[in-house]
Amino acid sequence: MPTTDKMRRPLAMAACVLLMVAGSGCTTTPPVRVSQPLPCDRPGNNCVNDLMQALEDWKDAYNSRDARRLQQLYAPGALITDDEYTAVPLSGNALPEFFEQMAERPTARMRWIVGNLKLFGDTAVRSGQYEFTEQADGRTMDRPARYSFAYQRIEGRWLIVLQHSTVRP
């Protein structure tokens, strides 16, 4: 076999590798593909854990009196109803005003007492009892209440779409 034939094969292979590397876009960052979260009705998902974390995030945001952080836990167009509000749609100008009232009660805190959780695919309902405490006139005032939170899993996050609270008689 002549020397040129011996050199041709390794050179051709090297050229092929160089062309593959040049054509593969190795000089740019490869795209990162993020898989969609598993649907809640599929085995192996973390829906219940994620939902429980969403509930703790709500409690932590409320107790830290962080109105902006609390707002981020609600889906656009969510509704809040309770003893004081008939229905507050969380969109437009009503959103900041509703949550900014938290600043008027800097000592208010809450804790979960008991809750029932029911999943319906990417929708969930949590209902039960919680308790609000607040300092007023040097005394601690307790206000037990019942609640219902409806959550929707949107882009992998559990967001509140409906919240109802009623002071327990």
Secondary structure, 3 states (H helix, E strand, C coil): CCHHHHHHHHHHHHHHHHHHHHHCCCCCCCCCCCCCCCCCCCCCCCHHHHHHHHHHHHHHHHHCCCHHHHHCCEEEEEEEECCCCCCEECCCCHHHHHHHHHHHCCCCEEEEEEEEEEEECCEEEEEEEEEEEEEECCEEEEEEEEEEEEEEEECCEEEEEEEEEEECC
